[in-house]
Amino acid sequence: MKYPKMRTELLDYLENLSNWDYQNDCWVNGKCPSGIEHDELDYSIHFLFDDTALSDDPESLIDIFLKNKEEADSIRLLCDELQIIFKKYGTKLSDEEYINLAEWKNVVRAAQAAFAKLSQ
């Protein structure tokens, strides 16, 4: 694996996206766990959609910081769920508005699956 630190960063974002209580506490209410000064949905979105090719071509990151096609597929599913929300509601909602959408449960489930896959 070429960039293990990027994998660690991805795992952190997946863990945060997979936990609605964390999102509500930290992103919305600013009550982040010890050691985390600030966090918000935007950080995860930028990593997945802007800073890497995860949303467009996760397969290209196999051996870079993904291990295999199964991991890439799990990330693609997560990004697809986020895209569904962005297409329907846009990209200007607050973190609180996003996490309270009915469709957000699909994001959380996809993130849980991706986190489980990458944590193996």
N, C-alpha and C positions, 0 to 999 in steps of 0.2 A: 504494500500500500504506500503510495507516494506521499500523501498528506494526512497522516493520522490525526493531527490537531484539527483539521477541518471536519473529520469524522466525529471527533469529540464535540465540536461546536454543533454539528448537525444533530447529534444525539440529545444535546441540551435543548435545542429548539423543538425537537420531536417530543421530548418529555413534557415541555411546557404546553405544547399544542394538544397533548393527550390528557390534560388535567384541567377540567373546567373550574374546579375550586381554586387552583393556583391562578388561573386567568382572572377570575373575579377578585380574588384577594390582592394580587400583585398588579395586574394591568389596570384594573378598574379602581380599586381602593388604595393603591399605593402601599399595601402592607405585604412587602416581599419577604421571603425567608431570609434568615440571617446570612450575611455574606453577599446578598444581591441588593445593590443600592437602588437600581431602577430597571424595569423591564416593561416591554409593551409588545403588542402584536406586530407592530411594524418591523421589529428586529427579525422575527421569524420570516415574515413575508419577504423582506429584502434578501435574506440569505437564500431562500428557495427560488425567488423569481428574478432577482436583479444581480446578485453577487456570484451566482453559480448557474450552471446549465440544468439544475435539477428539475425545473418546471418544463423545460423544452426538450431536453435530451438527457435524461438521467443515465441512460446506458453509456454515454460518453464518459461518465465518471467512474465506471467500473475499473478497478485497480488504481484509481486516483484516490478516492476515499469511500467508494462503495465496493463491496466484495463480489457481488454477482448480480445476475439479472433479476433474481427474486427481490433483492433489496431495491434495485432500480424500479421494478414494477410497483412495489409498495409506496415508494416516493411519488411515482406518477399518479397513483390513485389518490393520494393526499392532495397533490397539486390540482388534480381534476376537481375534487370536492371544493377546494378554495375558488377555483375558476368559476364553478357554478354560482357560487355566492357573488363573486365580483361581477359576473355578467348580469345577474338579476338585480343586485343592489348597488353596484358601483364600488368604488374604492375610497369613498370619503366618509364612511360611517365611523363612529367612535368605536373603540375596543368594546365598550359595554354594549353598544348596539349590535355589533357582530356576534358576540358570544351569546346573546339572547335571541338570536334568530333560530327558528325551528330547524333550519338546515345545518346549523352549527354542530349539532350532535353528530352529523355525518363526518365533519372535519375531525372532531374529537376521536371518533371510532377509527377513522383512517390513520390518524396520528398514533393511536394506541397500537394498531397493527404494525405500522412502520417501525415504531420504537421497539416492539417485541421482536420483529424480524432482525433489526440491526443490532439488538442487544445480545443475540444468540452467540 
